[in-house]
Amino acid sequence: MKPRMNFYQAAPDTIKALSALEAQVQASGLEQSLIELVKTRASQINGCAYCINMHTQDARKHGESEQRLYLLNAWREAPLYTDRERAALAWTEAVTLISETHAPDDVYNDVRAQFSEAETVNLTMLIATINAWNRLAISFRAVPPVRAKAATAA
């Protein structure tokens, strides 16, 4: 796949604004592990290879386990996630797929049981932000860096 354009260079002021929102969300007080799980899950739903690659690496750097990353797209069936993480992941799916789900009351009630009002807004902005990044990366065909395979001895 070939990138269509470098959107950072094409509209630096616009990307700077999105980056400022990203920085605000990062500083919002949400747990870093939760932030990376949400970013990875939304990116899985959207099929953004660039962002999946980036956020699984970031999650590992922040101590996330391989098993939790491998099972993330099946989080409902895996007993590895806290109630708070489960509420956030369900909300991530509902907000990412908003045209289909319309953010149902039961999912909202579950997220509100685990998150304060401010945290719920910050979580929703986190989801909105990663969805914006996904849409940029997918639309302009951002290509994840690929490491060359190590040569194997014959």
ABEGO torsion letter per residue (X at the ends): XBBABBAAAABAAAAAAAAAAAAAAAAAGBBAAAAAAAAAAAAAAAGBAAAAAAAAAAAAAAGBBAAAAAAAAAAAABAABBAAAAAAAAAAAAAAAAAAAGGBAAAAAAAAAABBAAAAAAAAAAAAAAAAAAAAAAAAGBBBBBBBBBBBBX
